[in-house]
């Protein structure tokens, strides 16, 4: 929700920027006309986004390339004419003004995270999303520093203070009115790019909230022809139009920055909670460095910037938080079943009964979609199979014969086969040759009479199971039972288990898993060759 609000406010600011730079064409333009131009542009970009993502992406690429080219021309030409004395005094109003301004312009860095909002439409997201964010951050930081340095070196403080278009004014000092117009028109791609990307990404936030049952279902409807969330785009554009019409430019910028800072605070806090939850199915492709100190410092720094923003943006942000809470209590609370990662942190020092499988299952589904895992019959069996987990605090070591009795009892009910028959088959198989295939791992597998029968049972016993003819204790059992007509799948299931158990971290993760669902997710998310529906 914070992401949707902040992106919408940022894009509304960009749309007003388009109207402001129209003053270069008609200096007599009024404030009302600026807002009407912004509304017209918003409707135009709404239509472009409804048409399709591919068209939007191509349009976006062309805008960004043209803007970078013009800014580099400005930097290279203007650098030769910089007057060093204009940098003195460097901070006439001290650090307080620096922090206040940093909070004001923070919204300009918000676009660096927009790629995350369209992650579902990104190829190879595990690689391309971090790469895209780092490239964007590097390019933007360098361009910001160069452009601001050149502009300050070209203009005196009075000119800077009274201009809404300082870069255009800076260009006019060495390229004349034509240079000012060129840079003024260069601002159009910048604002157009920001506004267009804002509608694109903010609408996906609304669609995602609808999928999570936080918004009504019609927000997630996809247009059959364009494959875009039409209603979500229209709703986002309508909200931007309201913001444009009823907020002043300064309040709009400050509110957008405050919401973006608040969002980044939540992101840092969420990362800390997720890391400390130690959930097995939390497997990010990119791990943030210098954890947790850089994230704690970020939270403190963001909090300081928020309180420097002033009364109006703080009030609007407070209203946003209250409205979000009310909406959750009135609409969403009874429609969603969510578990916070914080509960898993608490579970590390309290009772396991506090935790259910909701969050780990959500994370597993994300990994399946991100890594394009095509689930096969083995995955389907693992989802439904019985898993026995023996707590080392309440159990002792088992003998293999005792464990086979327990296994036979469970599988007899699932397969409708006599318990004693199953037990005798397990014992007979073990006498033929040991089913211990690796240190700590055994795979007892038998063939039963009948047709269309196949089941898997998994056992974890951290105290260990004593098998004959082996000195090492077995902690993991994969028990396979199938009829003769399931021979081919029987072999494929054995191959799948072998691939899973070969992972270098399997034993460590298996013994660390805190409950049955985490054990299940370790198997479901393991890297192995999948062969579709078998």
N, C-alpha and C positions, 0 to 999 in steps of 0.2 A: 504493500500500500504506500509506504514511504517512497519507494522507487517510482511508482506511478505518479504521485503528486509532484515529486521533485522534477521528473522529466517533463511533465506537463507545464509546470511553471517556467522551466528553463526554455522550453520551446515557445511558450507565449512571449517571453522576453525577446527571443530571436525574431519572432514575427513583428513585434513592435520596432525592433531594430531596422527591419526592412522599410517600415514606414518612415522612420527618422532619416534614413539615408536618401529617401525620396526628396528631402529638402535640398539636396544638391541639384536636382532638376528644377524644383520649384521652391525657392527660399520662403515664399509666403504661405506655405502649407500650414494648416492649423492642427492643434492637438487632436481634435475630433476626426479630421481627415486622416491623420497618422493611424489612429485606431481602426478606421474603416479599411484602410489599405491592409493592415495586419489581419483583419477578419477575412478579407478577400483572399489573401495568400493562404490562410489557414484552410479555407474551403478548397482551394486549388490543390494543396498538398494532400488533403484528405482524399480527393478523387484519385490522385496518383497512387496513394497507398492501397486504395481499394482495388485498383487495376491489377496489382501484383507485386510481389517482393522482388522478382528479377528485374522488372522495369525500374523499381525504386532503387535497387542496388546500383544499376548502371548509371542512373541519373546522379546518384550520390558520388560515385567514383569520379565522374567528369567534373563535378563541382569542386571536390577536394583537390584534384590535380591542378585545376586552373587557379585556385586560391593560393596554393603553395608556390606556384610559379610567380605570381604577381608579388607576393610577400618577399620572396628571395630577391627579386629585382629591386624592390624598395630598400632592402637591407644593404645590398651591395653598392647601390648608387648613393644612398644616404650616409653610409659609413665613412666615405671620403670627406664629407662636409660636416662632420660632428665638431662641435665646439666644446672642448673639455671643461671650460669654466661653468658650463650649465649644470654640471654634476655637483657643484659646490654651492651651499652645504648639501650633503647627501641625504640626511634625514633631519630636516629643520624642525619637525614636530615630534621627534623621538620615536621609540618603539611602539608606543600606544597607537599612533596613526598607522604604523605598518601592519599591526595585527588587525585593526579595524578594517583596513583596506583589503587585507588577505581574506577576511570573512566575506566582504562584499563581492569580491571577484571569484570566490570559490566555485560559483556555479559554472564558470568557464572550464573547469576541469571535470565537470560531470559527464561529459561525453565520452571520457576514457573508459567508462564501464558499460556503455550502451551495448557493446557486442554481447554481453552476458544475457541481455533481454531477448536476443534472437538466437540463443544457443541451439534451439531445436532445429533451426534452419542452416546451421553452420556445418560444413564438412569437417570431419576429424576434429571435433570440438576440444578434445583433450590436448591437442597440440596447438590448434589455430586460435583458440580464445586467449590463452596466456600470451602467445606470440603477438596477437593483434593488440592486446592491452599494453604490452611493453613497448612495442613499436610506436603506438599512438602517444604514450606518455613521453617517450624520448623525443619524438618529432615536435610535439606540442611545447614541451619545456624549452627546447632549443629555439623554436620560432618565437615564443613569447619573450624570452630573454633578449633575443636579437632585436626584435621589433620595438620593444619598450626602450631598450638602450639607445637605439638610433633615434627614436621619436623624442626622448628626453634631451638628447644631444643636439637636436635640430631646433627645438622650440624653447622659448623662455617660460618661466613658471606662470606668468599671467595668461599667455596664450593657451597653455595646457588647461588651466583652471576654468576657462570660459568656453571651451570647445567640446561639443559632443562627438566631433569627428577628428580627433587629434592626428591620426595616421594620415588621413587625407590632407590635413593642414600641413603636416610635416613634408609630405610629397610635393606640395605646392611650393615649398621654399627652394627646391632645387630643380623641379620640373615644370614650374608654372601652374596655371590653372588646369592645363591638360593632365598634369601629374596628379593633381588633387581629384580630378574626375575619375582618372583610372583607378586610384586607390579607393575612391568612393564606390565605384562600381564593383571593385574587388570585394567590398564588404557584403555585397549582395550574395555571392556564392557562399560566404561564411555564414551569414544568417539563414540563407536558404538551406544550406547543408544541415545546420543545427536544427532548424524547424522541421525539416523533412524527416531526419533521423529520429527526432523526438516523438513525432506521431507514430512512426514505425515501431519504435521500441516500447513506448508507453502503452500502446494498444495491446502489445503482447503481454505486458504485465497484467492488464485487466483480463485477458484471456486465461492466463495462468491462474489468477485468483478464482475465476469461474470454475476451472477444472478442479480446484481444491475446495469447491463449494463455499467459497467466501463471497462470491457474487452470483447472481442468478444465471441459469444455464445459457440464456441467449447470448451472453458475452463470449462464449466459446464456439459459437456457430461459425463454421467455415463456409465461405462462398464456394459453390460447386465449380464455378468456372475459373475464378482467379486464385482459389486456394488461400484466401486471406480472411481474417476475422472481421467481417464488414461492420457488424454492429459495434464491436469494441473500438474500431477506428472512428466511427461516427460519434460515439459517446465521448471519446478522448478529445476529438476536435471540438465538440460542443463545449466541453469544460474549458478548453483553452480560450475559446471565444468569450466566455463569461469572465475569465480572469483578465483578458485584454481590455474588456469594456469597463470593468469596475475597479481596477487597481492602478495606482500611479506607477510610473516606470521605476522609481527608486524602491517603492515598497515591493514591487514585483521581483526586482533583482535580489533584494535582501531576503525575501521569503524563499525564493528559489534556492539561494545559497544556504539558508538555514536548514531547509529540508534535506538538501544534499549532504550537508555536514551531519545531520541527525542520522541519515541513512548509513553513512560511512561509520559512524559510531556503532550502530547496530551490527554492521558487517564484522567489525573487529571483535565486538563482544561475542557474536555468534561463532566466530572462528575459534575463540578461546574455549567456549562451552563445548563445541563439537570435538575439538582435540582432546579435552579432558574427559569426555564421555567414554572414550575408548570403545566405541561401537565398531564391531568387526566389519560391518558393511559400509562404513565411512572410508572410502578409498579415493581421495582426490588425485587427479593426474598431476596437479601442481601443488607443492607444499611451500607455504610462505616461510621465508627464512627469518632468522633472529627471533623465533618464537620463545616466550610470549612478550618480550620486552618492547619490541617495536609496536606491537598492537596495544599494549597498555599505554605507552607514550602517545599513540594516536588517539585513543579515547580521551585522555586528559587534554591533549591539545585541541581536539574538536570541541570539547566542552567549553574551553576557554574562548574559542572563537564565537561560539553561539551566544555567549553572554555579552560579547562585544557588538552584537548586531543591532541592538536597540529594541524598543518596546513593540513596535508594530509587527515585525517578523516573528518575535517571540510569542506575541498574542495569537497570531495566525497559526503558528506551529502548535501552540497549546490547544487551539480549537480543533486542529487536525487530529491530534492525539485523542481528544475527548470524543470526537465524532467517530473515529476508528473503533474506540472501545465500545461506544454505544451500539454501533453497527454489529460488532461481534456478538454482544450480549443479546441483541434483539433478533438478528437474522442468522448469524453463522454458527453460534455455539451449539445449537441442536442439530446442525446439519453435518458437522465435521467430527471426525474422531482423530485427534492429533495428540501426540505425546512430545513434550519438549525434551531436547537433548540434555537439559539441566537435570531432568529426573534421572538420567543415566549417571550423571556426576554424583548425585545424591546416593544412588544405588551402590556406588563403590564403597560407601562407608556405612550403609544401612541395609535394610532388608531387600532381598531380590523381588519380593512380592510387589514392590512399588512399580515395577517396570513391566510393560507389555511389549508386544512385537510390532507396534504400529510404525515407529520411526525407523527401525532397522529395515522393515519391509519397504518403506518408501525409498530409502537410500538404495536398496537393492534394485528396485524398479528403475531408478535413475541411472544406475550403472549399466543395467541391461539395455536401456535406450541409448545411453551415451556411447557404449562400446559396440552397439549393434549386435548384441548377442541373440542369436536365433535359438530359442529353447527347443530341445528335442524331447523324446519320450523319457529319457533318463532323468532330465530335469523335472518332468511332470511327476515321475515316481518319487523323486526326492521330496517334492513339495507335500506329497500325501503319505509318505512312509512313516513308520513308527521309529522314534529315536529314544533310546533308553540312556539316561545320564545318571550315573551314580556319584553322589556327593561324597568326596573323601572324608568329610567330617562325620558322616553317619554310616559309612560302609567300610568293609575291610576287603582284602584281596579275595577274588573268586577263583575256584578251580574251573577249568574249562568245562568239565562235565556239568557242574552246577549252572554255569552260564547257558549251556545248551538247553537245559531244562526250562529256564526262563524264556529263552528265545523260542523254543518249541511251543510253549504255552501261548505266547503272544501271536505267533504266526498261525497257529491252529485256528484261532478265532477269525483271523483275517482271510485265510485261504479255505476255510471249511475242510480242513484235513485233520485226521486224528493226531492228537498231541504226541502220543507214544510213538507213532509211525515216524513223525518228524524227528523226534529225539534219537531214535535208532539210526535214522539215515545220517544225522549229523555225526554221531559217534562212529559209524561205519566209515564215513568219508575221512574222518580225522585219523583213523587207524591205517587207512590206505597210504596217506602221506600228509604231513603237517600242512595246515592251511595258513601257517604263519609265513608271510611272504616278505616281510621286512621288519627291522627292529621296531617293536611296539605295534605292528599292524598284522591283523589276520583277516582273511577273506573266506570264511566257510561258505561253500556253495554246493547245493544238492539239486538233483532232478527228481521230480515227483510224478506220480501217475495223473492222468487227466489231460485236459486240453485248455489252452488259453489262460494258464495260471502263471503269474510271475509277481514276485514281491521282493522288496528290499527292507531290511531292518538294520538299523545302525546302533552301535553301542559305544559309549565312552565310559571308561572306568579308570579314573586317575590313580586309584590305588593299585590297579593292575589285575590281569587275569593270568593264571598259571596254566600254560599249555604243556603237554608232555613233549619230551625231547627238545626242549629249548630252555635256556637259562634266563633269557630276558623276559620280563613281564610284558604282556600285551595290553595296550591302553585303548586301542581302536579296533572295532569289529564292523566289517561290512558283510552282512549275511544276505546271500542271494538264494532264492528258492524259485524254481521254474519247472514247467512241464516240458516234455521233449520237443513239442512243436515250437517252443520259444528258444530253441538252442542258439539261433543266430543273435537274437537280442541278448541272450545270456552272455555270449562272448563279447559283445559290444559293451555291455555294462561292466564287465571285468576290465576291459581296456580303458573305459572312462575312469574307473576307480584308480587304476594304475597311474594314469596321467595326473589325477588330482593328488595322489599321495606322493608323487615325485617332486612336487613343488617344494623348494627349499624351506619355505616358511610354514608348510602345512602343519608339522608337529607342534611348532611353537604356538601358532594361532589356534589349533585344535584344543590344546591343553589350557589356553588362556580364555577361551570362550566362556561366557558367564551363564548361558542358558541354552536350552534346546534350539531356539530359533536362531541364535548366533551360530550354532553348529550347522544348522541347515543352510544358512547363508554362505558359510565357508565353502560348502560343496557347490552350491548353485552359482557362486561367483568365481569359481576356480577356472583358470585358463586351461582349456582342453579343446580338442577337435570335436566339433559338433556336426552331426550328419542329418539334421532335419528330423522330421517325424519318422520314427522307425516303426 
